[in-house]
């Protein structure tokens, strides 16, 4: 008896995942992590991932900044970035790198919202890392707890999300 395998089908590369779907899935994952950690259900994906607030003239009380809706007294806006597997340690040395565009985008939203910015990033099959201002309450506590941090341009640090979530929750709220 002869096996009838379609070897041509087996050799084809797997279909690429839509980057919008990948980003949306990452935003949902981050919202779930934050909801579980802070014991709330307030973290949710923003409609249109924050774009709606910047493209429509809404009253202030309806504007949403960043990729996630956060609790009312949460002092940060959250920008989520998934993929970007081409970024590496050398990207931190390139001032034209996408990393600095992410920071710029997050700062713009945070300034409009009168909050501070956090950029959460994850490459495929890697842990989530965060970019936050080095003079933030979170950063100061991470230094006191002797967590691993990397200083980068724009007065930001790079740190793991796990380390950020290890500090006192009160530092995230006003």
N, C-alpha and C positions, 0 to 999 in steps of 0.2 A: 504494500500500500504506500502510495506516495503522499508526502506532506505537501499541502498547498499553501505555502507562506508567500505573502506579497512582500518580497525583500525591498522593493522600491519604497513601499509605504513605511517600512521600518527604518530606512535610511534618512527619511525626511527629518528636518529639524522640527522641534516642537514649535507650535504656534506661539508667537510673542503675545504676552499679556498686554492689553491696552493700558497705556500709562495712566490715563484718567481713572480707570478701574483700580489700578494698583495704588494710586494716591488715595482714592476714596476708601479702599480697604484699610490702608495704613491709618487714616484719620479715625476710622471706626475702632481700630485696634487701640490707638492711643486713648481715645475717649473711654473705652472699656477699662484700660489700665488705670486711668486717673479716677474714674468713677469708683472702682473697687478700692483703690488706695485711700481716697478721701471720703469713702462711704456716702456717696451721693449718686444722683442720676442727672446732674446738671450739665455735665460735659457731653456735648453733642456736636456732630458735624454741622458746620455753618451751611445754610442753603447757598449753593454755588461756591462753596469754600471761601467765603469772604468777599468774593467778587461783587456780589449784589450790593453790598454797602458802599463800595467804591464807584459803582457805575450808576447808582440811582440816588436821587435827592430825597433821602428819608429824614424824618425827624430824629433828633439825637437819641431819644429813648428806644428807637427801633433799629439803630445801626449796630451791626455786628462786625467786629474786626478780627482778622486772623482766620485760621482754618477751623477753629473750634469755638462753639459757644461755651462760655465758662460760667461758674457761679457768680452771682452779682458782686460779691466782695472779694473775688479772686483778683490779685493785683498784676496778673500777667496776661498778655495775649499770646496765643500759641500758633506758630507757623509750622506745618508738618511737611517734610520732604522725604519721599521714598524713592529708592533706586539710585540713580546717579552713580552707578558702579565705576564710572570712569574717574571719579574723584579719589585722590589718594593723599598721602602725607605731603606730597609736593604741591598739591592744590592750595595748601595753607600759605605757601610762599608766593603764589601767583595772585597779585592784587586784582586781576581780572577774572579770577575763579568764580564759579557759580556760588560757592560758599559765601562770598562777600555780597553777592546779589541777594541771596537768601536773607542775610543779616539786614541789608538795606530795606528789603521789602517788609521784614518783621518790624524794624524800627519805625517805618512810615506808619504802619497800622497801629503800633503801640502809642506813638505820639498822638495820633488822632483820637485814640481811645483814652488818652491820659493814663496809660499803664506802662509797665515794662514789658520787654519782649523776651520770649523763649523760642528758639528754633529747635525742633526735634527732627532728627534725621536718622534714617536707617538704610543701609545698603542691603541688597539681597542676602538673606541668611546671616545677618549680623545683628548685634544688639543695638538698641536705640541709644543715640548720643544726643547731647543737648549743647546748644550754644547760648550762653547767658552773659550779661554784663558782669565784669569782674568786681564791680563795686555794689552788687545787689546783696540783699539779705541772705539769699541762698548761697552765693559765692563765699561770703564771709563765714558762714556756718560750715561750708565744705572745707575751708582752710583750717578752721578750728578742729574739725574732725579728721584732719590729715588725709583727706580723700585725694585721689589722683586727678589733677587738673592740668590742662595745657593752656597756656596763654597765647592768644592770637590777636591779630590786628583789630582795630576798632574797640579796644578795651573789652574784649569778650574772652571768655574761657570756654574750653571744650571739656565736657565731663559726661559720664554715663548717666542715663536716666535713673538707673537703679540707685546710684549714689545720691542723686537729687532727692529721690523719694525716701531716702534713709534719714533725712533731717526732720526737724520738728515741723509738723503741718501748719502751725500758726504763722510761719514765715511766708506762707503763700496767700494769706488773707489780710485784709485791713479791717 
